[in-house]
Amino acid sequence: MEQEILNRFEEQNKKLDNIYQSVEKTRKYFLWAMIITIATIILPLIGLLFIVPQFINIYSANALGL
């Protein structure tokens, strides 16, 4: 009886290790998804904050004939 309980504990430990590894992989995928999202969406929006005013200045200067 005790051996059976020990075997079950051992099986549960193996399963818990597998679950932990799976969770860590999933966490890393989410981390990289967030990094890629920031790189492809947020950074260009920040860049637009600097480019749009310069474009408006150039466009308005050309429209006035300066």
Secondary structure by P-SEA (a helix, b strand, c coil): caaaaaaaaaaaaaaaaaaaaaaaaaaaaaaaaaaaaaaccaaaaaaaaaaaaaaaaaaaaaaacc
